[in-house]
Amino acid sequence: MIGETVTILTRTETGTDRYGKPVYDWPEPGAQVHGCAVAPRSSIEPAEIARTPVYEGLAVYMPPGVSVTPYDRLVIRGTVYEVDGDPGDWRSPYGAVARGIVVNAKRWEG
């Protein structure tokens, strides 16, 4: 199989907290999507006192018809990322043929 396999973890409401606000979880195993391309998007290390955070961003190109929302999470190469914004419709520059969707993913560490 060409490309990488990415797992989509769909946000599910599991109840409410003591203030009546919804509580969410992203249960596994999730839905596997084969034939994805993963590219680096950005990485920064902001300077903060007594903290060394790292932000990493990826662009994930998925086949057409895949359902991803801004509330989902993605497992990419064994690491969990949050979806960053709305997925985009990726079309060929040589015609209006749908080639897939692009999903920006992010994670913070530290």
C-alpha positions, 0 to 999 in steps of 0.5 A, spaced: 500 500 500 502 506 498 502 512 503 501 512 510 496 509 515 492 514 519 487 513 525 481 518 526 479 518 533 472 521 533 470 525 539 464 522 543 460 526 549 461 521 555 457 525 560 457 532 564 461 535 569 459 537 576 457 544 572 453 541 567 458 542 561 459 536 557 465 531 558 468 528 551 473 522 550 476 520 543 475 512 544 480 507 540 481 504 536 478 509 531 477 509 524 484 507 519 485 511 513 490 508 508 494 511 503 495 518 506 501 523 505 504 526 511 508 533 511 511 537 516 508 544 517 511 548 522 515 547 529 516 552 534 519 552 541 516 559 544 521 561 550 517 561 556 519 562 564 520 555 567 517 551 561 520 548 555 514 547 550 514 545 543 509 546 538 509 541 532 504 541 526 503 537 520 499 537 514 495 530 512 493 529 505 487 524 505 483 520 500 477 523 498 470 522 502 474 521 508 470 524 514 474 528 519 471 534 523 475 540 527 474 536 534 477 529 532 484 527 533 489 523 529 494 518 530 500 519 526 506 515 527 504 513 534 503 520 536 496 523 537 495 530 534 489 534 534 485 537 528 487 544 527 481 548 524 477 545 518 479 540 513 480 543 506 478 540 500 484 538 496 483 539 488 487 538 482 490 545 479 489 542 472 481 541 473 476 541 478 477 533 480 477 532 487 484 529 489 482 528 497 482 533 503 488 536 507 487 536 514 492 540 519 494 537 525 498 540 531 500 537 538 503 541 544 509 538 548 511 541 555 
